[in-house]
């Protein structure tokens, strides 16, 4: 295994300090807001095609996964910026 810097699932999870959910009345839209340790908020959403197919637990899970996936891009950018500052190069 190499010592290549990378973002890990554990690092992503450690960023999250709070989660909140909201389902909009009369819809199947569920929104998850994840608050990160620096105070930034990332949102994710899910929606069922039909009201008959809506499951609140699954909606929350999918919305959270959507929000969590967005943290990867943010943390990846942060790591790349840190590497660049440590050894600046132009790409």
Gaussian input, Z-matrix of N, CA and C with variables (Angstrom, degrees):
# hf/3-21g

backbone

0 1
 N
 C     1     B1
 C     2     B2     1     A1
 N     3     B3     2     A2     1     D1
 C     4     B4     3     A3     2     D2
 C     5     B5     4     A4     3     D3
 N     6     B6     5     A5     4     D4
 C     7     B7     6     A6     5     D5
 C     8     B8     7     A7     6     D6
 N     9     B9     8     A8     7     D7
 C    10    B10     9     A9     8     D8
 C    11    B11    10    A10     9     D9
 N    12    B12    11    A11    10    D10
 C    13    B13    12    A12    11    D11
 C    14    B14    13    A13    12    D12
 N    15    B15    14    A14    13    D13
 C    16    B16    15    A15    14    D14
 C    17    B17    16    A16    15    D15
 N    18    B18    17    A17    16    D16
 C    19    B19    18    A18    17    D17
 C    20    B20    19    A19    18    D18
 N    21    B21    20    A20    19    D19
 C    22    B22    21    A21    20    D20
 C    23    B23    22    A22    21    D21
 N    24    B24    23    A23    22    D22
 C    25    B25    24    A24    23    D23
 C    26    B26    25    A25    24    D24
 N    27    B27    26    A26    25    D25
 C    28    B28    27    A27    26    D26
 C    29    B29    28    A28    27    D27
 N    30    B30    29    A29    28    D28
 C    31    B31    30    A30    29    D29
 C    32    B32    31    A31    30    D30
 N    33    B33    32    A32    31    D31
 C    34    B34    33    A33    32    D32
 C    35    B35    34    A34    33    D33
 N    36    B36    35    A35    34    D34
 C    37    B37    36    A36    35    D35
 C    38    B38    37    A37    36    D36
 N    39    B39    38    A38    37    D37
 C    40    B40    39    A39    38    D38
 C    41    B41    40    A40    39    D39
 N    42    B42    41    A41    40    D40
 C    43    B43    42    A42    41    D41
 C    44    B44    43    A43    42    D42
 N    45    B45    44    A44    43    D43
 C    46    B46    45    A45    44    D44
 C    47    B47    46    A46    45    D45
 N    48    B48    47    A47    46    D46
 C    49    B49    48    A48    47    D47
 C    50    B50    49    A49    48    D48
 N    51    B51    50    A50    49    D49
 C    52    B52    51    A51    50    D50
 C    53    B53    52    A52    51    D51
 N    54    B54    53    A53    52    D52
 C    55    B55    54    A54    53    D53
 C    56    B56    55    A55    54    D54
 N    57    B57    56    A56    55    D55
 C    58    B58    57    A57    56    D56
 C    59    B59    58    A58    57    D57
 N    60    B60    59    A59    58    D58
 C    61    B61    60    A60    59    D59
 C    62    B62    61    A61    60    D60
 N    63    B63    62    A62    61    D61
 C    64    B64    63    A63    62    D62
 C    65    B65    64    A64    63    D63
 N    66    B66    65    A65    64    D64
 C    67    B67    66    A66    65    D65
 C    68    B68    67    A67    66    D66
 N    69    B69    68    A68    67    D67
 C    70    B70    69    A69    68    D68
 C    71    B71    70    A70    69    D69
 N    72    B72    71    A71    70    D70
 C    73    B73    72    A72    71    D71
 C    74    B74    73    A73    72    D72
 N    75    B75    74    A74    73    D73
 C    76    B76    75    A75    74    D74
 C    77    B77    76    A76    75    D75
 N    78    B78    77    A77    76    D76
 C    79    B79    78    A78    77    D77
 C    80    B80    79    A79    78    D78
 N    81    B81    80    A80    79    D79
 C    82    B82    81    A81    80    D80
 C    83    B83    82    A82    81    D81
 N    84    B84    83    A83    82    D82
 C    85    B85    84    A84    83    D83
 C    86    B86    85    A85    84    D84
 N    87    B87    86    A86    85    D85
 C    88    B88    87    A87    86    D86
 C    89    B89    88    A88    87    D87
 N    90    B90    89    A89    88    D88
 C    91    B91    90    A90    89    D89
 C    92    B92    91    A91    90    D90
 N    93    B93    92    A92    91    D91
 C    94    B94    93    A93    92    D92
 C    95    B95    94    A94    93    D93
 N    96    B96    95    A95    94    D94
 C    97    B97    96    A96    95    D95
 C    98    B98    97    A97    96    D96
 N    99    B99    98    A98    97    D97
 C   100   B100    99    A99    98    D98
 C   101   B101   100   A100    99    D99
 N   102   B102   101   A101   100   D100
 C   103   B103   102   A102   101   D101
 C   104   B104   103   A103   102   D102
 N   105   B105   104   A104   103   D103
 C   106   B106   105   A105   104   D104
 C   107   B107   106   A106   105   D105
 N   108   B108   107   A107   106   D106
 C   109   B109   108   A108   107   D107
 C   110   B110   109   A109   108   D108
 N   111   B111   110   A110   109   D109
 C   112   B112   111   A111   110   D110
 C   113   B113   112   A112   111   D111
 N   114   B114   113   A113   112   D112
 C   115   B115   114   A114   113   D113
 C   116   B116   115   A115   114   D114
 N   117   B117   116   A116   115   D115
 C   118   B118   117   A117   116   D116
 C   119   B119   118   A118   117   D117
 N   120   B120   119   A119   118   D118
 C   121   B121   120   A120   119   D119
 C   122   B122   121   A121   120   D120
 N   123   B123   122   A122   121   D121
 C   124   B124   123   A123   122   D122
 C   125   B125   124   A124   123   D123
 N   126   B126   125   A125   124   D124
 C   127   B127   126   A126   125   D125
 C   128   B128   127   A127   126   D126
 N   129   B129   128   A128   127   D127
 C   130   B130   129   A129   128   D128
 C   131   B131   130   A130   129   D129
 N   132   B132   131   A131   130   D130
 C   133   B133   132   A132   131   D131
 C   134   B134   133   A133   132   D132
 N   135   B135   134   A134   133   D133
 C   136   B136   135   A135   134   D134
 C   137   B137   136   A136   135   D135
 N   138   B138   137   A137   136   D136
 C   139   B139   138   A138   137   D137
 C   140   B140   139   A139   138   D138
 N   141   B141   140   A140   139   D139
 C   142   B142   141   A141   140   D140
 C   143   B143   142   A142   141   D141
 N   144   B144   143   A143   142   D142
 C   145   B145   144   A144   143   D143
 C   146   B146   145   A145   144   D144
 N   147   B147   146   A146   145   D145
 C   148   B148   147   A147   146   D146
 C   149   B149   148   A148   147   D147
 N   150   B150   149   A149   148   D148
 C   151   B151   150   A150   149   D149
 C   152   B152   151   A151   150   D150
 N   153   B153   152   A152   151   D151
 C   154   B154   153   A153   152   D152
 C   155   B155   154   A154   153   D153
 N   156   B156   155   A155   154   D154
 C   157   B157   156   A156   155   D155
 C   158   B158   157   A157   156   D156
 N   159   B159   158   A158   157   D157
 C   160   B160   159   A159   158   D158
 C   161   B161   160   A160   159   D159
 N   162   B162   161   A161   160   D160
 C   163   B163   162   A162   161   D161
 C   164   B164   163   A163   162   D162
 N   165   B165   164   A164   163   D163
 C   166   B166   165   A165   164   D164
 C   167   B167   166   A166   165   D165
 N   168   B168   167   A167   166   D166
 C   169   B169   168   A168   167   D167
 C   170   B170   169   A169   168   D168
 N   171   B171   170   A170   169   D169
 C   172   B172   171   A171   170   D170
 C   173   B173   172   A172   171   D171
 N   174   B174   173   A173   172   D172
 C   175   B175   174   A174   173   D173
 C   176   B176   175   A175   174   D174
 N   177   B177   176   A176   175   D175
 C   178   B178   177   A177   176   D176
 C   179   B179   178   A178   177   D177
 N   180   B180   179   A179   178   D178
 C   181   B181   180   A180   179   D179
 C   182   B182   181   A181   180   D180
 N   183   B183   182   A182   181   D181
 C   184   B184   183   A183   182   D182
 C   185   B185   184   A184   183   D183
 N   186   B186   185   A185   184   D184
 C   187   B187   186   A186   185   D185
 C   188   B188   187   A187   186   D186
 N   189   B189   188   A188   187   D187
 C   190   B190   189   A189   188   D188
 C   191   B191   190   A190   189   D189
 N   192   B192   191   A191   190   D190
 C   193   B193   192   A192   191   D191
 C   194   B194   193   A193   192   D192
 N   195   B195   194   A194   193   D193
 C   196   B196   195   A195   194   D194
 C   197   B197   196   A196   195   D195
 N   198   B198   197   A197   196   D196
 C   199   B199   198   A198   197   D197
 C   200   B200   199   A199   198   D198
 N   201   B201   200   A200   199   D199
 C   202   B202   201   A201   200   D200
 C   203   B203   202   A202   201   D201
 N   204   B204   203   A203   202   D202
 C   205   B205   204   A204   203   D203
 C   206   B206   205   A205   204   D204
 N   207   B207   206   A206   205   D205
 C   208   B208   207   A207   206   D206
 C   209   B209   208   A208   207   D207
 N   210   B210   209   A209   208   D208
 C   211   B211   210   A210   209   D209
 C   212   B212   211   A211   210   D210
 N   213   B213   212   A212   211   D211
 C   214   B214   213   A213   212   D212
 C   215   B215   214   A214   213   D213
 N   216   B216   215   A215   214   D214
 C   217   B217   216   A216   215   D215
 C   218   B218   217   A217   216   D216
 N   219   B219   218   A218   217   D217
 C   220   B220   219   A219   218   D218
 C   221   B221   220   A220   219   D219
 N   222   B222   221   A221   220   D220
 C   223   B223   222   A222   221   D221
 C   224   B224   223   A223   222   D222
 N   225   B225   224   A224   223   D223
 C   226   B226   225   A225   224   D224
 C   227   B227   226   A226   225   D225
 N   228   B228   227   A227   226   D226
 C   229   B229   228   A228   227   D227
 C   230   B230   229   A229   228   D228
 N   231   B231   230   A230   229   D229
 C   232   B232   231   A231   230   D230
 C   233   B233   232   A232   231   D231
 N   234   B234   233   A233   232   D232
 C   235   B235   234   A234   233   D233
 C   236   B236   235   A235   234   D234
 N   237   B237   236   A236   235   D235
 C   238   B238   237   A237   236   D236
 C   239   B239   238   A238   237   D237
 N   240   B240   239   A239   238   D238
 C   241   B241   240   A240   239   D239
 C   242   B242   241   A241   240   D240
 N   243   B243   242   A242   241   D241
 C   244   B244   243   A243   242   D242
 C   245   B245   244   A244   243   D243
 N   246   B246   245   A245   244   D244
 C   247   B247   246   A246   245   D245
 C   248   B248   247   A247   246   D246
 N   249   B249   248   A248   247   D247
 C   250   B250   249   A249   248   D248
 C   251   B251   250   A250   249   D249
 N   252   B252   251   A251   250   D250
 C   253   B253   252   A252   251   D251
 C   254   B254   253   A253   252   D252
 N   255   B255   254   A254   253   D253
 C   256   B256   255   A255   254   D254
 C   257   B257   256   A256   255   D255
 N   258   B258   257   A257   256   D256
 C   259   B259   258   A258   257   D257
 C   260   B260   259   A259   258   D258
 N   261   B261   260   A260   259   D259
 C   262   B262   261   A261   260   D260
 C   263   B263   262   A262   261   D261
 N   264   B264   263   A263   262   D262
 C   265   B265   264   A264   263   D263
 C   266   B266   265   A265   264   D264
 N   267   B267   266   A266   265   D265
 C   268   B268   267   A267   266   D266
 C   269   B269   268   A268   267   D267
 N   270   B270   269   A269   268   D268
 C   271   B271   270   A270   269   D269
 C   272   B272   271   A271   270   D270

   B1=1.4559
   B2=1.5317
   B3=1.3095
   B4=1.4589
   B5=1.5208
   B6=1.3228
   B7=1.4641
   B8=1.5252
   B9=1.3113
   B10=1.4537
   B11=1.5276
   B12=1.3192
   B13=1.4679
   B14=1.5255
   B15=1.3035
   B16=1.4597
   B17=1.5136
   B18=1.2854
   B19=1.4577
   B20=1.5273
   B21=1.3194
   B22=1.4653
   B23=1.5360
   B24=1.3193
   B25=1.4690
   B26=1.5347
   B27=1.3134
   B28=1.4606
   B29=1.5342
   B30=1.3312
   B31=1.4645
   B32=1.5315
   B33=1.3149
   B34=1.4704
   B35=1.5246
   B36=1.3150
   B37=1.4669
   B38=1.5219
   B39=1.3338
   B40=1.4666
   B41=1.5272
   B42=1.3139
   B43=1.4755
   B44=1.5271
   B45=1.3181
   B46=1.4632
   B47=1.5291
   B48=1.3274
   B49=1.4607
   B50=1.5299
   B51=1.3310
   B52=1.4723
   B53=1.5192
   B54=1.3286
   B55=1.4567
   B56=1.5224
   B57=1.3186
   B58=1.4575
   B59=1.5239
   B60=1.3275
   B61=1.4594
   B62=1.5210
   B63=1.3216
   B64=1.4593
   B65=1.5185
   B66=1.3215
   B67=1.4661
   B68=1.5107
   B69=1.3064
   B70=1.4622
   B71=1.5207
   B72=1.3299
   B73=1.4678
   B74=1.5231
   B75=1.3120
   B76=1.4538
   B77=1.5210
   B78=1.3335
   B79=1.4683
   B80=1.5217
   B81=1.3067
   B82=1.4667
   B83=1.5330
   B84=1.3337
   B85=1.4627
   B86=1.5300
   B87=1.3227
   B88=1.4572
   B89=1.5194
   B90=1.3185
   B91=1.4593
   B92=1.5232
   B93=1.3116
   B94=1.4578
   B95=1.5241
   B96=1.3197
   B97=1.4636
   B98=1.5240
   B99=1.3295
   B100=1.4554
   B101=1.5211
   B102=1.3257
   B103=1.4535
   B104=1.5135
   B105=1.3215
   B106=1.4593
   B107=1.5174
   B108=1.3007
   B109=1.4652
   B110=1.5211
   B111=1.3446
   B112=1.4639
   B113=1.5294
   B114=1.3451
   B115=1.4501
   B116=1.5144
   B117=1.3297
   B118=1.4606
   B119=1.5233
   B120=1.3337
   B121=1.4508
   B122=1.5236
   B123=1.3256
   B124=1.4539
   B125=1.5225
   B126=1.3342
   B127=1.4567
   B128=1.5176
   B129=1.3186
   B130=1.4548
   B131=1.5047
   B132=1.3000
   B133=1.4544
   B134=1.5225
   B135=1.3210
   B136=1.4588
   B137=1.5217
   B138=1.3054
   B139=1.4600
   B140=1.5169
   B141=1.3115
   B142=1.4529
   B143=1.5263
   B144=1.3029
   B145=1.4603
   B146=1.5236
   B147=1.3177
   B148=1.4655
   B149=1.5194
   B150=1.3165
   B151=1.4646
   B152=1.5255
   B153=1.3099
   B154=1.4615
   B155=1.5243
   B156=1.3215
   B157=1.4569
   B158=1.5195
   B159=1.3353
   B160=1.4615
   B161=1.5220
   B162=1.3361
   B163=1.4566
   B164=1.5249
   B165=1.3308
   B166=1.4648
   B167=1.5289
   B168=1.3141
   B169=1.4656
   B170=1.5305
   B171=1.3190
   B172=1.4649
   B173=1.5254
   B174=1.3235
   B175=1.4616
   B176=1.5165
   B177=1.3297
   B178=1.4682
   B179=1.5296
   B180=1.3346
   B181=1.4648
   B182=1.5308
   B183=1.3155
   B184=1.4673
   B185=1.5244
   B186=1.3302
   B187=1.4681
   B188=1.5248
   B189=1.3367
   B190=1.4682
   B191=1.5260
   B192=1.3288
   B193=1.4621
   B194=1.5296
   B195=1.3380
   B196=1.4576
   B197=1.5261
   B198=1.3262
   B199=1.4633
   B200=1.5297
   B201=1.3174
   B202=1.4753
   B203=1.5216
   B204=1.3302
   B205=1.4563
   B206=1.5249
   B207=1.3182
   B208=1.4667
   B209=1.5325
   B210=1.3205
   B211=1.4628
   B212=1.5286
   B213=1.3225
   B214=1.4714
   B215=1.5219
   B216=1.3256
   B217=1.4648
   B218=1.5253
   B219=1.3230
   B220=1.4612
   B221=1.5271
   B222=1.3034
   B223=1.4672
   B224=1.5279
   B225=1.3231
   B226=1.4580
   B227=1.5210
   B228=1.3198
   B229=1.4586
   B230=1.5258
   B231=1.3263
   B232=1.4652
   B233=1.5244
   B234=1.3184
   B235=1.4683
   B236=1.5280
   B237=1.3221
   B238=1.4683
   B239=1.5185
   B240=1.3222
   B241=1.4642
   B242=1.5260
   B243=1.3289
   B244=1.4630
   B245=1.5296
   B246=1.3240
   B247=1.4620
   B248=1.5284
   B249=1.3135
   B250=1.4643
   B251=1.5370
   B252=1.3089
   B253=1.4670
   B254=1.5256
   B255=1.3260
   B256=1.4652
   B257=1.5352
   B258=1.3164
   B259=1.4639
   B260=1.5242
   B261=1.3540
   B262=1.4680
   B263=1.5300
   B264=1.3308
   B265=1.4589
   B266=1.5236
   B267=1.2925
   B268=1.4489
   B269=1.5217
   B270=1.3149
   B271=1.4797
   B272=1.4960
   A1=109.22
   A2=115.78
   A3=120.31
   A4=110.72
   A5=114.88
   A6=121.12
   A7=110.72
   A8=117.02
   A9=121.65
   A10=109.61
   A11=116.48
   A12=118.80
   A13=110.55
   A14=116.17
   A15=120.60
   A16=110.52
   A17=114.61
   A18=121.79
   A19=106.80
   A20=116.13
   A21=120.34
   A22=110.57
   A23=116.39
   A24=119.06
   A25=112.37
   A26=116.26
   A27=120.24
   A28=111.19
   A29=116.35
   A30=120.24
   A31=110.71
   A32=116.05
   A33=120.00
   A34=108.99
   A35=116.94
   A36=120.62
   A37=112.27
   A38=116.88
   A39=120.97
   A40=111.88
   A41=117.61
   A42=121.50
   A43=112.09
   A44=116.85
   A45=122.12
   A46=110.74
   A47=115.97
   A48=119.79
   A49=112.54
   A50=117.11
   A51=119.65
   A52=109.08
   A53=116.12
   A54=119.81
   A55=109.25
   A56=114.57
   A57=121.71
   A58=108.54
   A59=115.77
   A60=121.01
   A61=109.87
   A62=114.71
   A63=120.58
   A64=108.47
   A65=115.32
   A66=121.02
   A67=106.66
   A68=115.42
   A69=120.66
   A70=109.69
   A71=115.20
   A72=121.89
   A73=111.11
   A74=114.84
   A75=120.84
   A76=114.42
   A77=116.73
   A78=120.71
   A79=109.85
   A80=114.77
   A81=120.08
   A82=110.17
   A83=116.72
   A84=121.66
   A85=111.10
   A86=115.46
   A87=122.83
   A88=108.30
   A89=116.58
   A90=121.77
   A91=108.43
   A92=115.72
   A93=122.57
   A94=107.68
   A95=116.56
   A96=121.99
   A97=107.85
   A98=115.78
   A99=121.07
   A100=108.08
   A101=116.59
   A102=121.20
   A103=107.63
   A104=115.66
   A105=121.21
   A106=110.43
   A107=116.49
   A108=121.32
   A109=113.69
   A110=117.87
   A111=120.68
   A112=112.31
   A113=117.33
   A114=121.95
   A115=114.91
   A116=118.07
   A117=122.05
   A118=109.08
   A119=116.85
   A120=122.09
   A121=110.17
   A122=116.22
   A123=123.35
   A124=106.99
   A125=116.96
   A126=120.00
   A127=111.53
   A128=114.28
   A129=122.24
   A130=108.02
   A131=116.24
   A132=118.43
   A133=111.16
   A134=113.46
   A135=121.41
   A136=107.68
   A137=116.02
   A138=121.41
   A139=108.68
   A140=115.29
   A141=121.48
   A142=108.45
   A143=116.72
   A144=120.79
   A145=111.18
   A146=116.37
   A147=120.55
   A148=109.91
   A149=115.54
   A150=120.35
   A151=110.44
   A152=116.90
   A153=120.80
   A154=111.51
   A155=116.65
   A156=120.38
   A157=114.00
   A158=117.50
   A159=121.08
   A160=111.79
   A161=115.40
   A162=122.76
   A163=106.36
   A164=117.48
   A165=121.96
   A166=112.28
   A167=117.38
   A168=120.93
   A169=111.21
   A170=115.98
   A171=120.17
   A172=110.14
   A173=117.18
   A174=121.15
   A175=111.76
   A176=116.56
   A177=120.62
   A178=110.81
   A179=116.22
   A180=120.74
   A181=110.65
   A182=117.06
   A183=120.92
   A184=110.48
   A185=117.99
   A186=120.97
   A187=110.50
   A188=117.06
   A189=120.31
   A190=110.91
   A191=116.66
   A192=120.32
   A193=110.62
   A194=116.70
   A195=121.21
   A196=110.93
   A197=116.42
   A198=120.28
   A199=110.58
   A200=117.08
   A201=121.53
   A202=111.15
   A203=117.27
   A204=120.76
   A205=111.81
   A206=117.53
   A207=121.27
   A208=111.62
   A209=116.81
   A210=120.42
   A211=110.32
   A212=117.68
   A213=120.84
   A214=110.96
   A215=117.13
   A216=120.01
   A217=110.86
   A218=116.53
   A219=120.32
   A220=111.65
   A221=116.48
   A222=120.45
   A223=111.25
   A224=116.89
   A225=120.40
   A226=111.08
   A227=116.14
   A228=120.19
   A229=110.35
   A230=116.70
   A231=120.68
   A232=111.38
   A233=116.93
   A234=120.23
   A235=110.45
   A236=117.21
   A237=119.97
   A238=110.91
   A239=117.33
   A240=121.37
   A241=110.61
   A242=116.78
   A243=120.56
   A244=111.08
   A245=117.25
   A246=121.04
   A247=110.56
   A248=116.20
   A249=120.71
   A250=110.56
   A251=116.44
   A252=119.68
   A253=111.67
   A254=115.85
   A255=119.94
   A256=111.62
   A257=116.79
   A258=121.64
   A259=109.01
   A260=118.08
   A261=120.99
   A262=113.16
   A263=114.24
   A264=121.65
   A265=107.02
   A266=114.58
   A267=119.34
   A268=108.71
   A269=116.68
   A270=121.13
   A271=110.14
   D1=141.98
   D2=-177.52
   D3=-92.95
   D4=166.63
   D5=176.74
   D6=-95.82
   D7=28.18
   D8=179.81
   D9=-64.47
   D10=126.76
   D11=178.04
   D12=-60.86
   D13=138.61
   D14=179.19
   D15=-156.59
   D16=161.22
   D17=174.77
   D18=-92.44
   D19=135.23
   D20=-178.19
   D21=-112.54
   D22=159.28
   D23=176.00
   D24=-57.03
   D25=-35.14
   D26=179.38
   D27=-65.01
   D28=-38.16
   D29=177.21
   D30=-65.69
   D31=-40.08
   D32=179.31
   D33=-61.93
   D34=-48.78
   D35=-178.96
   D36=-63.43
   D37=-34.62
   D38=-179.83
   D39=-68.46
   D40=-20.75
   D41=178.42
   D42=-71.82
   D43=-26.74
   D44=-172.62
   D45=-84.31
   D46=123.21
   D47=179.03
   D48=-114.39
   D49=-14.31
   D50=-178.37
   D51=-158.26
   D52=146.18
   D53=174.19
   D54=-135.70
   D55=140.92
   D56=179.17
   D57=-134.63
   D58=149.97
   D59=-178.86
   D60=-129.18
   D61=149.45
   D62=174.86
   D63=-145.31
   D64=130.96
   D65=172.05
   D66=-110.23
   D67=126.47
   D68=-179.31
   D69=-75.65
   D70=127.01
   D71=-177.30
   D72=-54.40
   D73=136.10
   D74=176.99
   D75=77.70
   D76=7.57
   D77=179.54
   D78=-130.99
   D79=175.50
   D80=172.98
   D81=-105.07
   D82=10.04
   D83=-178.42
   D84=-77.62
   D85=123.40
   D86=175.03
   D87=-117.57
   D88=132.92
   D89=178.24
   D90=-118.20
   D91=136.94
   D92=175.72
   D93=-115.08
   D94=130.23
   D95=175.08
   D96=-113.23
   D97=116.88
   D98=176.87
   D99=-102.17
   D100=124.48
   D101=176.22
   D102=-94.69
   D103=128.75
   D104=-178.75
   D105=-92.48
   D106=163.76
   D107=-174.23
   D108=-59.03
   D109=-22.66
   D110=178.37
   D111=-91.50
   D112=4.46
   D113=178.44
   D114=95.12
   D115=-10.99
   D116=179.43
   D117=-70.47
   D118=146.53
   D119=179.84
   D120=-115.16
   D121=132.75
   D122=177.06
   D123=-116.38
   D124=136.73
   D125=-179.36
   D126=-115.00
   D127=152.84
   D128=173.85
   D129=-139.21
   D130=159.21
   D131=-178.42
   D132=-142.67
   D133=161.39
   D134=174.37
   D135=-149.44
   D136=155.59
   D137=176.95
   D138=-153.66
   D139=142.88
   D140=176.56
   D141=-90.27
   D142=148.79
   D143=179.74
   D144=-65.52
   D145=-36.41
   D146=179.38
   D147=-132.01
   D148=154.42
   D149=176.76
   D150=-63.52
   D151=-34.33
   D152=-179.83
   D153=-64.84
   D154=-29.48
   D155=-179.47
   D156=-91.10
   D157=2.02
   D158=-176.43
   D159=-74.41
   D160=133.90
   D161=174.60
   D162=-133.02
   D163=115.32
   D164=-174.00
   D165=-58.23
   D166=-42.82
   D167=-178.26
   D168=-63.81
   D169=-44.42
   D170=178.86
   D171=-67.10
   D172=-39.51
   D173=178.04
   D174=-59.73
   D175=-43.67
   D176=178.59
   D177=-64.65
   D178=-42.40
   D179=-179.43
   D180=-61.75
   D181=-46.92
   D182=-178.37
   D183=-66.87
   D184=-41.30
   D185=178.93
   D186=-62.89
   D187=-40.18
   D188=179.00
   D189=-66.22
   D190=-43.58
   D191=177.90
   D192=-60.07
   D193=-40.12
   D194=178.56
   D195=-62.37
   D196=-44.55
   D197=178.64
   D198=-66.37
   D199=-44.21
   D200=-179.50
   D201=-61.29
   D202=-39.13
   D203=178.78
   D204=-59.72
   D205=-32.26
   D206=-179.56
   D207=-69.61
   D208=-25.14
   D209=179.13
   D210=-66.97
   D211=-31.64
   D212=179.78
   D213=-56.67
   D214=-45.12
   D215=-179.39
   D216=-64.14
   D217=-41.63
   D218=179.94
   D219=-64.67
   D220=-46.01
   D221=-179.25
   D222=-70.12
   D223=-34.18
   D224=176.10
   D225=-63.97
   D226=-43.13
   D227=176.74
   D228=-61.86
   D229=-45.43
   D230=-179.87
   D231=-59.60
   D232=-44.92
   D233=178.76
   D234=-62.30
   D235=-44.03
   D236=179.93
   D237=-62.97
   D238=-38.79
   D239=178.05
   D240=-64.69
   D241=-41.86
   D242=178.15
   D243=-63.63
   D244=-41.17
   D245=178.18
   D246=-65.65
   D247=-39.32
   D248=179.57
   D249=-64.96
   D250=-43.50
   D251=-179.89
   D252=-64.94
   D253=-32.03
   D254=179.63
   D255=-75.30
   D256=-28.45
   D257=-178.60
   D258=-150.50
   D259=77.40
   D260=-174.12
   D261=-61.98
   D262=132.80
   D263=171.78
   D264=-145.32
   D265=156.98
   D266=176.88
   D267=-99.04
   D268=135.98
   D269=178.94
   D270=-111.36

